[in-house]
Amino acid sequence: MRIAIVGPTYPYKGGGAQHTTELAHRLAARGHDVVIESWRAQYPSFLYPGQQTISAPEGTPFPRTERRLDWRRPDGWVSAGRRLRSADLVVLAVLSPVQVPAYLGILYGIGGRARTVALCHNVLPHERKPYDRPLMKALLKRVDGVLTHSEQQEGLARGLTAKPVGVAALPPHLPSTHAGTSSEVHRRLLFFGIVRPYKGLDLLLKALPDGIGLTVAGEFWGGLDETRALIAELGIGDRVELRPGYVAAGDVPELFAGADALVLPYRTATASQNVWLGHEHGVPVIATRVGALADHVTDGVDGLLVEPGDAGALRRAIERFYASGEPERLRSGVKAVDPEPFWSAYTGALLAA
């Protein structure tokens, strides 16, 4: 089958780019003729205030990659669609509604001559704008099928389109790192990844027990001022280390080796790689019961689960984690994920969508 995936890949960074790249490799390994249609310029900077690209790839770049799409060139969107008319399947990787105008241009160029699937990482954003819903509705009613990553997201999609909607668990697409582990109890936790309000860093700061440190590593979506002000108000500046900016794949093992647990205090979530990333590095995970986070943590075995939005409950979970012998016991229960069955099921669901 001739398959075209439209989405970000190297030199773009982050989970979406890693997923697009790994998906192309996996489909090619199944014997399909695969190409990635990617971006020369994906977003204007005011829509994505963080670092967009990286200088070194996270994983193996896919060799058949075209980088001609440009958010400033609608004529190029239609031209891309015309190039893709000969494909048997065109997969549109949907990470944000701001991609929709370009995708509508591509669909116009395809003109119904290839089967199209919207692969929705998020059907609607966690922090929504008034235009998000109408944009996604316009896209989903023009594709032949939709694939989502959770039953909750499937329900959102069904509310926007009458087209077939499927669901498949997001498979592991972890950056290529050599996981280092540590048996020492550091009395330090880790918050990792882009810092946005829905991820609940403020709750974790309020929940941090006396005598426990925290490293916060990742890009701050709205700047550092509010976080620094909260740290000062709580009087925990001597125990919180801020490492703002994108964390390159090569720096990840050191971060996890210095932490007793990864904490994911999300208020809401769809699917995330971070539980698997923690376990890949031998670290237990303390997570809230939202989205797919709870599906990948076995409470009391390789981490702890807590209800979302409650700093008091999170504090009690952290105190429970640090009971005598618990960090070592939970670390012993951590097992790295086997990606093969996840990818087999996922690619099968995509091809059937």
Sequence and secondary structure as in RCSB ss.txt:
>XXXX:A:sequence
MRIAIVGPTYPYKGGGAQHTTELAHRLAARGHDVVIESWRAQYPSFLYPGQQTISAPEGTPFPRTERRLDWRRPD
GWVSAGRRLRSADLVVLAVLSPVQVPAYLGILYGIGGRARTVALCHNVLPHERKPYDRPLMKALLKRVDGVLTHS
EQQEGLARGLTAKPVGVAALPPHLPSTHAGTSSEVHRRLLFFGIVRPYKGLDLLLKALPDGIGLTVAGEFWGGLD
ETRALIAELGIGDRVELRPGYVAAGDVPELFAGADALVLPYRTATASQNVWLGHEHGVPVIATRVGALADHVTDG
VDGLLVEPGDAGALRRAIERFYASGEPERLRSGVKAVDPEPFWSAYTGALLAA
>XXXX:A:secstr
 EEEEES  TTB HHHHHHHHHHHHHHHHTT EEEEEEEEE S TTT  S  B SS SS   SSEEEEEETT HH
HHHHHHHHGGG SEEEEEES GGGHHHHHHHHHHHTTSSEEEEEES SS SS  TTHHHHHHHHHTTSSEEEESS
HHHHHHHHTT SS EEE                S  SEEEEES B GGG HHHHHHH  TT EEEEEE BTT SH
HHHHHHHHHT TTTEEEEES   GGGHHHHHHT SEEEE  SS S  SHHHHHHHTT  EEEESSTTGGGG  BT
TTEEEE TT HHHHHHHHHHHTSTTHHHHHHHT     HHHHHHHHHHHHHH 
